[in-house]
C-alpha cells in the first residue's frame, strides 16, 4: 500500500504542478511554444481545455488562467479522493463518513503543498541555471518565472558582499510553509 500511495502522490504532484505552472506561465505571458511550456501544455491539455469550455467568457478572458487553476484544484481533490479510497481499502473496518468529508480539505492542502514545492523547484532551477548557463534562453525564462516570487524579499534583503541571498531565504520560507501544511 505504501508503494501505491507513493506512486499516486508523485503522479498527482506532477499533474497538479504542471497545471499550476501553466497558470503561472500564462499569467506572466511567457511564451508557451518554448520549453517548459510545450511540456506543460502536453501534460495538461486533456483537462484544461475541457474545463475552459465550462467557464463563462468573462472568466475565460481574465488575466488569470482560471482553466489551469481549476484543473489543479480538480486534480488535487481527485488525488485526495483516491488517497482516501486507498486508505479505506487498507483498513479492515468500514470507513467513517468523516474520512470522506475530509476529501475537499485534503485536496486543498495538497494543492497548496504542491504549489509551494513547485516554487522551490523553480527557484533551485533558476539558481543552478544562473550559475551554469548564464544568459541563455532557459536562464531568462526561469528568471522571469522566479523574479515575481523573490521581488518582495529583494526590497527588504540587500545583497551581501555581492551575493543575492533572497533565493535561500525564500526556500527557507517555502519549506516552513510545507512543514506547516503537514
WOPEWO-V432008 format. One line per field, one symbol per residue. phi: phi as a letter, one per 30 degrees, with the letter a starting at -180 (. if undefined). psi: psi as a letter, one per 30 degrees, with the letter a starting at -180 (. if undefined). A space follows every 10 residues. Layout:
phi = ???
psi = ???
//
This chain:
phi = .ddddddddd eddddddddd ddddddddhd dddcddeddd dddcedcddd ddddddeddd cddddddddd dddddddddd dddddddddd dddddddddd ddeddddddd dddddddddd dddddddddd dcbdiddddd dddddceddc eddddccddc iicdcddddd dddddddddd dd
psi = eeeeeeeeee efeeeeeeee eeeeeeeghk jfflkgeeee eeffefeeee eeffkleeef glekifeeee eeeeeeeeee eeeeeeeeef kelkklefef ffeeeeeeee eeeeeeeeee eeeeeeeeef eehkgleeee eeeeeeefef eeefffjlkj hgkjfeeeee eeeeeeeeee f.
//
